[in-house]
């Protein structure tokens, strides 16, 4: 009657593994917008690039909104029916994004893509975790695979857009979803995962408030620079709407018997420090906008050459994954692994600080991008492992949406918007400083255009260098924090004597361990859903 697997009994094990890998390859990089294609989408649709950044954020928000209800959805429907229908819907949404010229339609479709694909992803984690072993080893293998896949997807999205057009990649993604839907209908079993649970306990109003909170925030981060931040009534109104929605969301949870979100885990020490480290990771990840300005505006790279920089991170990502698997196999403390990740990110920022010159060769990108890939992968694995460690399943599932949005959207989006604003301000200051040397002796009327372009590029370099300089200073502070943090180690130990009163206590402890192990498996499956 029930089947906790995914496929029918007649399907060979190698075919089952192949199907899961294919599902991951198709579903994990699926999104409404691919950032490397944004310039082509702007040229093809004639709308502002901020709309497509808004759509990119919406996909992540949709994933976070789905997380608190994903387990109930998993147990409500039969596996084959649910996965097949979701893949068909994802294919239709990708086709809508490929054919529409309305940016807000793309934003809505991207949100739905993120919401729906999370229900498929959660189905794959439990069987994969059983195959790979412990939670840490699973994180090491899974994040290495997904991050590598994302870099390759970003590169091929740009290449296909150049050879054909930007719609073609979305159409290919749509076709792949339809093909996988057909394969899943053939190979998956037609049974429930466990006892069927009702859906009427889901509070849809809370989901709407959650989505509105972060969608308004995404609008602020996307359009802040274009609207001149607080000088725009739209930015002020969106900010107020985000705060009001979040306040209503919190109040709503205290009135529900089965709340959509739980704030209990945020009292835990490891969660608080984990969120801070994820914010620090967002500070380094947000430098992608500054790096793009340097690569495209100063060095004059086209979009395909710029996309190759992402591919350069793959060796670092794979190295971090291998080290993570070995680290968790030996059960070493996390402190030095997290320290190595932030050290790599600091090394990347330090190299970029000294590389803000017009004569930067393409070969000089290998080392900083290797360090960035290593730092990103190692911190995704280790900090996420530490943040969700020793949490009860019910509390963790009810709050994982907030943590996911914090890591993938709020931290990165906030620093990207901050760097964009600061970069422009520093650039104006740089132009004022360089204007001291501009007069009729240094700039002749015949070469005014060439000389002014050189001045502008030098102002951009000076602005980027200041930003990386401040990031380096903050990075040294983060390393000091990592070295002084205990990471859950026992600072005081007491000798305790335990007396066995009867054999029943042994049986009770064994049953408790078995139940805890089952909860850990389900919790880990939800924790990796990113």
C-alpha positions in Angstrom: 0.0 0.0 0.0 2.8 2.4 0.8 6.2 2.7 -0.8 8.9 5.0 0.5 10.9 4.7 -2.7 10.4 6.5 -6.0 10.3 3.8 -8.7 8.5 0.5 -9.3 10.0 -2.7 -8.1 10.8 -3.9 -11.6 13.1 -1.0 -12.4 16.8 -2.0 -12.0 18.8 -0.1 -9.4 21.2 1.4 -12.0 18.3 2.8 -13.9 16.8 4.3 -10.7 20.1 6.0 -10.0 20.3 7.3 -13.6 16.7 8.6 -13.4 17.5 10.5 -10.1 20.6 12.1 -11.6 18.7 13.1 -14.7 15.9 14.6 -12.6 18.5 16.6 -10.7 20.2 17.8 -13.9 16.9 19.0 -15.3 15.2 20.4 -12.2 18.0 21.9 -10.0 19.2 24.6 -12.5 15.7 25.4 -13.7 14.7 29.0 -13.2 12.6 31.7 -14.9 15.7 33.8 -15.7 19.3 33.0 -16.2 21.5 35.9 -15.2 24.0 35.5 -18.1 21.1 36.0 -20.5 19.8 39.2 -19.0 21.5 41.5 -21.5 20.0 39.5 -24.4 16.6 39.6 -22.7 16.8 43.3 -22.4 17.7 43.7 -26.1 14.9 41.3 -27.1 12.1 42.7 -25.0 13.1 46.3 -24.6 12.4 46.5 -20.9 14.6 47.3 -18.0 17.1 44.8 -16.7 15.8 45.3 -13.2 12.7 43.3 -14.1 14.8 40.3 -14.8 16.7 40.6 -11.6 13.3 40.8 -9.9 12.3 37.5 -11.6 15.6 35.9 -10.6 14.9 36.8 -6.9 11.3 35.6 -7.3 12.4 32.0 -8.1 14.3 31.8 -4.8 11.4 33.3 -2.8 9.1 30.7 -4.3 11.4 27.9 -3.1 11.4 29.4 0.4 7.6 29.7 0.4 7.2 26.0 -0.5 9.5 24.6 2.2 7.1 24.7 5.2 4.4 22.7 3.3 6.6 20.4 1.2 6.4 17.4 3.6 2.6 17.6 3.7 2.5 17.8 -0.1 4.8 14.8 -0.3 2.5 12.6 1.8 -0.7 13.9 0.3 -0.3 12.7 -3.3 1.0 9.6 -5.1 4.6 10.0 -6.2 4.1 9.3 -9.9 1.0 11.6 -10.2 2.7 14.5 -8.3 6.1 14.4 -10.0 4.6 14.0 -13.5 2.1 16.9 -13.1 4.8 19.1 -11.6 7.2 18.5 -14.5 4.4 19.3 -17.0 3.6 22.5 -15.1 7.3 23.5 -15.0 7.6 22.9 -18.7 4.6 25.1 -19.4 6.0 27.9 -17.2 9.3 27.7 -18.9 7.6 28.0 -22.3 5.6 31.0 -21.0 8.8 32.7 -20.0 10.3 32.0 -23.5 7.4 33.4 -25.4 6.1 36.3 -23.3 7.3 39.9 -23.6 5.7 41.1 -20.4 8.2 41.3 -17.6 5.7 40.9 -14.7 4.5 37.7 -16.3 8.1 36.4 -16.1 8.2 37.4 -12.5 5.1 35.5 -11.6 6.1 32.5 -13.6 9.6 32.5 -12.0 8.0 32.5 -8.5 5.8 29.5 -9.5 8.8 27.7 -10.9 10.7 28.0 -7.6 7.6 26.9 -5.7 6.8 23.9 -7.8 10.4 22.6 -8.3 11.0 22.4 -4.6 8.3 19.7 -4.4 10.2 17.6 -6.9 13.6 18.2 -5.3 12.5 17.0 -1.9 11.5 13.6 -3.4 15.1 13.0 -4.5 16.9 13.7 -1.2 15.8 10.8 1.0 16.9 8.0 -1.4 20.1 9.8 -2.3 21.0 10.3 1.3 20.5 6.6 2.0 22.9 5.8 -0.8 25.6 8.3 0.1 25.6 7.7 3.9 25.9 10.4 6.5 24.5 13.9 6.4 27.9 15.6 6.0 29.0 13.3 3.2 25.7 13.9 1.5 26.1 17.6 1.7 29.6 17.4 0.3 28.5 15.4 -2.7 25.2 17.1 -3.3 26.4 20.7 -3.1 29.5 20.0 -5.3 27.2 18.5 -7.9 24.7 21.3 -7.8 27.1 24.2 -7.8 29.1 22.7 -10.7 25.9 22.1 -12.6 24.8 25.8 -12.0 28.1 27.1 -13.4 27.8 24.9 -16.5 24.2 25.9 -17.0 25.0 29.6 -16.8 27.7 29.2 -19.5 25.6 27.1 -21.9 22.7 29.5 -21.4 24.8 32.3 -22.8 26.3 30.2 -25.6 22.9 29.1 -26.8 21.7 32.7 -26.6 24.5 33.8 -28.9 24.1 31.0 -31.4 20.3 31.2 -31.5 18.4 33.5 -29.2 17.6 33.9 -25.5 14.3 32.1 -25.9 15.9 28.9 -27.2 17.4 27.9 -23.9 14.1 28.2 -22.1 12.4 26.2 -24.8 15.1 23.5 -24.4 14.4 23.4 -20.7 10.7 23.1 -21.3 11.2 20.2 -23.7 13.4 18.4 -21.1 10.7 18.8 -18.5 8.2 17.2 -20.8 10.5 14.3 -21.6 11.3 13.7 -17.9 7.5 13.8 -17.1 7.0 10.9 -19.6 9.9 8.9 -18.2 8.7 9.4 -14.6 5.2 8.2 -15.6 6.8 5.0 -17.0 9.2 4.2 -14.2 7.7 5.6 -11.0 5.4 3.6 -8.8 1.7 4.6 -8.2 1.6 4.5 -4.4 1.6 6.9 -1.5 4.8 7.6 0.5 3.0 7.1 3.9 -0.4 7.7 5.5 -2.3 10.3 3.4 -2.6 13.7 5.2 -5.1 16.4 4.4 -4.2 19.8 2.8 -6.8 21.9 4.6 -4.3 22.4 7.5 -2.1 24.5 5.2 -2.6 28.2 5.9 -2.6 29.8 2.5 -2.9 33.3 3.9 0.5 32.9 5.6 2.0 31.8 2.3 0.7 34.9 0.6 2.1 37.1 3.4 5.4 35.3 3.2 5.6 35.8 -0.5 4.5 39.5 -0.4 7.1 40.2 2.3 10.0 39.1 0.3 8.7 40.0 -3.1 8.4 43.6 -2.0 11.9 43.3 -0.6 13.1 42.0 -3.9 11.5 44.9 -5.7 13.5 47.3 -3.4 16.8 45.5 -4.1 16.2 45.2 -7.8 14.9 48.8 -8.5 16.6 50.7 -5.7 19.4 52.1 -7.8 17.1 52.8 -10.8 14.6 54.6 -8.6 17.3 56.4 -6.6 16.4 54.6 -3.4 14.7 56.8 -0.7 14.1 59.6 -3.2 11.5 57.4 -4.8 8.0 57.1 -3.4 7.8 53.6 -5.0 10.8 52.3 -3.0 9.5 53.8 0.2 6.0 52.3 -0.3 7.5 48.9 -1.2 9.7 49.0 1.9 6.7 49.8 4.1 4.6 47.1 2.5 7.4 44.5 3.2 7.6 45.5 6.9 3.8 45.5 7.3 3.5 42.1 5.5 6.2 40.6 7.8 4.5 42.0 10.9 1.1 40.5 9.8 2.9 37.2 9.1 4.3 37.1 12.6 1.0 38.0 14.2 -0.8 35.4 12.1 1.5 32.6 13.3 0.5 33.2 17.0 -3.2 32.7 16.1 -2.8 29.4 14.3 -3.0 25.9 15.9 -0.6 24.7 13.2 1.6 27.7 12.3 3.1 28.0 8.8 6.4 29.3 10.3 8.2 28.7 13.6 10.6 31.1 15.2 11.6 28.7 17.9 14.9 27.6 16.3 16.1 31.2 16.1 16.8 31.1 19.9 19.4 28.4 19.3 23.0 29.5 19.5 24.1 27.6 16.4 21.3 29.0 14.3 22.1 32.6 15.3 25.8 32.2 14.6 25.0 30.3 11.4 22.8 33.1 10.1 25.5 35.6 10.8 28.0 33.4 8.9 25.6 33.1 6.0 25.3 36.9 6.0 29.1 37.1 5.8 29.0 34.6 2.9 26.5 36.9 1.2 29.0 39.8 1.6 31.5 37.9 -0.5 28.9 36.5 -2.9 27.6 40.0 -3.6 31.0 40.9 -5.1 29.7 39.2 -8.4 28.2 42.6 -9.4 31.5 44.4 -8.8 33.4 41.7 -10.7 30.9 42.0 -13.6 31.5 45.8 -13.8 35.2 45.2 -13.9 35.1 42.4 -16.5 32.5 43.9 -18.9 32.8 47.7 -18.5 36.5 48.0 -17.9 38.1 45.0 -19.6 35.5 44.9 -22.4 34.6 41.2 -22.1 31.6 39.9 -24.1 28.9 37.9 -22.3 30.4 34.5 -23.3 33.9 35.4 -22.1 32.3 36.7 -18.8 30.5 33.4 -18.4 33.7 31.5 -18.7 34.8 33.1 -15.4 32.0 31.1 -13.7 33.3 27.9 -15.3 36.8 28.7 -13.8 35.2 28.2 -10.3 34.5 24.5 -11.0 38.0 23.2 -10.0 37.7 25.0 -6.7 34.2 23.7 -6.2 35.3 20.1 -6.8 38.3 20.4 -4.5 36.1 21.7 -1.7 33.6 18.8 -2.2 36.4 16.2 -2.0 37.9 17.8 1.1 34.4 18.0 2.7 33.7 14.3 2.1 37.0 13.4 3.7 36.5 15.8 6.5 33.1 14.4 7.5 34.3 10.8 7.1 37.0 11.5 9.7 34.4 13.5 11.8 36.7 16.4 12.4 35.5 19.6 14.0 34.0 22.2 11.6 36.0 25.2 12.8 39.0 24.9 10.5 37.0 23.9 7.5 34.8 27.0 7.8 38.0 29.0 8.5 39.5 27.7 5.2 36.4 28.7 3.3 36.4 32.2 4.6 40.2 32.4 4.1 39.7 31.4 0.4 37.0 34.1 0.0 39.3 36.6 1.6 42.1 35.6 -0.7 39.8 36.1 -3.7 38.9 39.7 -2.5 42.6 40.5 -1.8 43.7 39.4 -5.2 40.9 41.4 -6.8 41.9 44.4 -4.8 45.4 44.4 -6.3 44.1 43.5 -9.8 42.1 46.6 -10.5 44.2 47.7 -13.5 43.5 48.1 -17.2 46.2 45.5 -18.1 44.6 42.5 -16.4 45.2 39.4 -18.4 42.6 36.6 -18.8 45.0 34.0 -17.4 45.2 35.9 -14.1 41.6 35.0 -13.4 42.4 31.3 -12.7 43.7 31.7 -9.1 41.0 34.1 -7.8 38.2 32.2 -9.4 39.6 28.9 -7.9 39.6 30.5 -4.5 36.1 31.8 -4.9 34.8 28.4 -6.0 36.5 26.7 -3.1 35.2 29.2 -0.6 31.7 29.2 -1.9 31.3 25.4 -1.9 33.0 24.8 1.4 30.9 27.4 3.1 27.7 26.2 1.6 28.4 22.8 3.0 29.9 23.6 6.4 27.8 26.6 7.4 24.6 25.0 6.4 25.6 21.8 8.2 26.3 23.8 11.4 23.2 26.0 11.2 20.8 23.0 11.0 22.7 20.8 13.4 20.7 19.2 16.3 17.4 20.8 15.4 14.1 19.0 15.9 12.4 18.1 12.6 9.1 19.9 13.3 10.7 23.2 14.2 13.3 23.0 11.5 10.8 22.3 8.7 8.6 25.2 9.9 11.5 27.7 9.8 13.7 26.4 6.9 11.9 28.7 4.4 13.1 31.8 6.3 16.6 30.4 6.6 16.7 29.5 2.9 15.5 32.9 1.8 18.0 34.6 4.2 20.9 32.7 2.7 20.1 32.8 -1.0 18.1 36.0 -1.4 18.4 38.5 1.5 22.1 38.2 2.2 23.2 38.2 -1.5 20.5 40.7 -2.6 21.3 43.2 0.2 25.0 43.3 -0.5 24.6 43.4 -4.3 22.3 46.4 -3.9 24.7 48.0 -1.4 27.7 47.5 -3.6 25.8 48.9 -6.6 25.0 52.1 -4.7 28.4 52.5 -3.1 30.1 51.8 -6.4 28.3 54.7 -8.1 29.0 57.0 -5.2 32.7 56.1 -5.1 32.8 56.6 -8.9 31.5 60.1 -8.6 34.1 60.8 -5.9 36.8 59.3 -8.2 35.8 61.6 -11.1 36.0 64.6 -8.8 39.5 63.6 -7.7 40.7 63.0 -11.2 39.2 66.3 -12.4 42.0 68.1 -10.5 44.4 67.0 -13.3 42.1 67.9 -16.2 42.9 71.1 -18.0 43.8 72.3 -21.5 47.4 71.1 -21.2 46.4 67.5 -20.4 43.3 67.1 -22.5 43.5 68.4 -26.1 40.3 69.2 -28.0 41.3 66.6 -30.7 41.5 63.7 -28.2 38.7 64.7 -25.7 36.7 61.6 -26.2 39.6 59.2 -25.7 40.9 61.0 -22.7 37.5 61.3 -21.0 37.0 57.5 -21.5 40.3 56.9 -19.8 39.3 59.1 -16.9 36.0 57.3 -16.6 37.6 53.8 -16.6 40.1 54.9 -13.9 37.3 56.2 -11.8 35.5 52.8 -12.0 38.8 51.1 -11.1 39.3 53.3 -8.1 35.7 52.7 -6.9 36.0 48.9 -7.3 39.3 49.0 -5.4 37.7 50.8 -2.5 34.9 48.3 -2.3 37.3 45.3 -2.3 39.5 47.1 0.3 36.6 47.4 2.7 35.6 43.8 2.1 39.2 42.7 2.8 39.1 44.6 6.1 35.8 43.0 7.1 37.2 39.6 6.0 40.0 39.7 8.5 37.4 40.5 11.2 35.4 37.5 10.1 38.5 35.2 10.4 39.1 36.5 14.0 35.4 35.7 14.8 35.7 32.2 13.4 38.9 31.4 15.4 37.2 32.6 18.6 33.9 30.9 18.2 33.4 27.5 19.9 31.2 25.8 17.2 29.4 23.7 19.7 32.5 22.3 21.5 32.2 21.6 25.2 34.1 24.2 27.1 33.5 22.5 30.5 33.2 18.8 31.2 31.9 17.1 34.3 32.4 13.5 35.3 29.1 11.9 35.7 28.3 8.4 37.1 25.2 6.7 35.7 23.7 3.7 37.4 21.7 1.2 35.4 18.5 0.4 37.3 17.0 -2.1 34.9 17.3 -3.5 31.4 14.3 -1.4 30.3 16.4 1.8 30.0 18.7 0.1 27.4 15.6 -0.7 25.2 14.2 2.8 25.6 17.5 4.4 24.6 17.7 2.2 21.6 14.2 3.1 20.4 15.0 6.7 21.0 18.1 6.4 18.9 16.2 4.8 16.1 13.5 7.5 16.1 16.1 10.2 16.2 17.9 8.6 13.2 14.6 8.6 11.2 13.9 12.2 12.0 17.5 13.2 11.1 17.1 11.6 7.7 13.9 13.5 6.9 15.3 16.7 8.4 18.5 16.5 6.3 16.5 15.9 3.2 14.6 19.2 3.8 17.7 21.0 4.9 19.5 20.6 1.6 16.6 21.8 -0.5 18.1 25.0 -1.9 
